[in-house]
């Protein structure tokens, strides 16, 4: 204790030495005052600490007092929760025990509703019963066991569909025409197979829930007869696949579509074919007319006419030929026949040429189509066959068009050549007969 006081005196002596106290008594007096002040400050801090400790204890006691009822309430709620959870488990067990096979029945109902929804998605009867798909979706996605009323509604929808499938109904439904305009029209439903409006067949579009006029119509005369007022039965083309055949009909290209697929080469082949067929028909008609005139002239050899080859040949002989000029007469007849032959055979070579050129043009179209196909493969690869379909179609269609044009032209050329040759042979036979007739003694023309 003495050491402590000594150190304290030395520590306090330094600032006091700077202050240069008057005497040691004054220094001692200052130390006493300083110590007294420090002790008073320590007692004040101790009193403040005690006051704060008492305050904290009061706050803690108050918090503990408030926590007690809350803890009691929490214990009560937990006990109640455990009791309700146990009651719920008991109830679920009891419900499962009482339901028996209702869980399996629920699964079957949901599966059946989903399958029925898939079957009815594209049905024409949806325009007559527009709310049934939503009901099926609700039943297929239900998470609770359906009630008896729900099962009865499902059964009623199935019965309603079966009944509507076997009758003809008239309803008002939205119809999209070929211009894309939608309007409500009276529609005749022949079960789920055919929908008719304004004498046209309709198809169902499930994405918009409306009917649409199909681009390619089957026989319209049957539709008009079917929709007209009548007392007897009427025929009608019905799609038994419920729209599949009608949809395939829209995707099947027509004759004009096939010709368009041939491109420029296809149009050239068709033009040459039409030209050849027209020329052949005109020439065939002309040959038949010439043949008829020759036959009539053969019955009237005494009166030659200039409107047929035989009459012109008879004009070369004259009325009274001289027998001593027989060789000259034969030469003149041969010359007349040769003069008539080119007119009878005119156009045959051109038709033959067209028949030979048509397959070559088809081969040209095949080559150009394959070039287009390989270009598509180079640019886009083989991932999408639709990109190559245009070139392949051109290659095949032009080949078909070339053969379709060449085959009839070959038959027509053979017919024309045979007919022309027959007429020339007829002229030669008549000329030989005339010479033999004049060589007979006392013979006269026309006997």
Buried (B, 14 or more C-beta within 10 A) or exposed (E): EEEEEEEEEEEBEEEBEEEEBEEEEEBEEBBEEEEEEEEEEEEEEEEEEEEEEEEEEEEEEEEEEEEEEEEEEEEEEEEEEEEEEEEEEEEEEEEEEEEEEBEEBBEEBBEBBBEBBEEBEBBBBBBBBEEBBEBBEEBBEBEEBBEEEBBEBBEEBEEBBEEBBEEEBEBEBBBBBEEEEEEEBEBBBBBBBBBBBEBBBBBBEEEEEBBBBBEEBBEEEBBEEBBEEEEEEEEBBEBEEBBEEBBEBEEEEEEEEBBBBBBEBBEBBBEBBEBBBEBBEEBBEBBEEBBEBBEBBBEEBEEBBEEBBBBBBBEBBEEEBEEEEEEEBEEBBEEBBEEBBEEBBEBBEBBBBBBEBBBEBBBBBBEBBBEBBEEBEEEEEEEEEEBBEBBBBBBBBBBBBBEBBBEBBBEBBBBBBEBBBEBBEBBBEBBEEBBEBBEEEEEEBEE
